[in-house]
Amino acid sequence: MRSRNESNERIERKARALEQLDPKQEVQLEGTFTNHVADAIHASSPRELQQEIDKATEAYEDALDDALYEVLDKHFAAEASVEASSVA
């Protein structure tokens, strides 16, 4: 199992990369994390609270991954299009 510190560092790196590539996308992702944290606030026990926080962290990291892949796919597709048009 990953340590919380490693997970936080990884998320920070991904968030910084996404912010540089597409700042608007990062703002949209905040809702993913916030919704899960809201669920954690309503937890009935410390264990449930931790589970909800872990879910929030995982959901946010998954959303970051998806957004990064999407931005990079668009970037590489645009690059390929430019290369193809310059060859033609």
Number of C-alpha atoms within 10 A of each C-alpha: 3 6 7 11 9 10 13 13 11 12 19 13 11 18 22 13 15 21 15 11 15 15 13 11 16 21 11 11 17 13 12 18 18 14 11 19 19 13 15 21 12 11 16 9 10 10 10 15 17 13 14 20 20 16 17 21 21 16 16 21 22 14 18 22 16 12 20 21 13 11 16 15 12 12 13 11 12 12 11 12 12 11 11 10 8 8 7 5
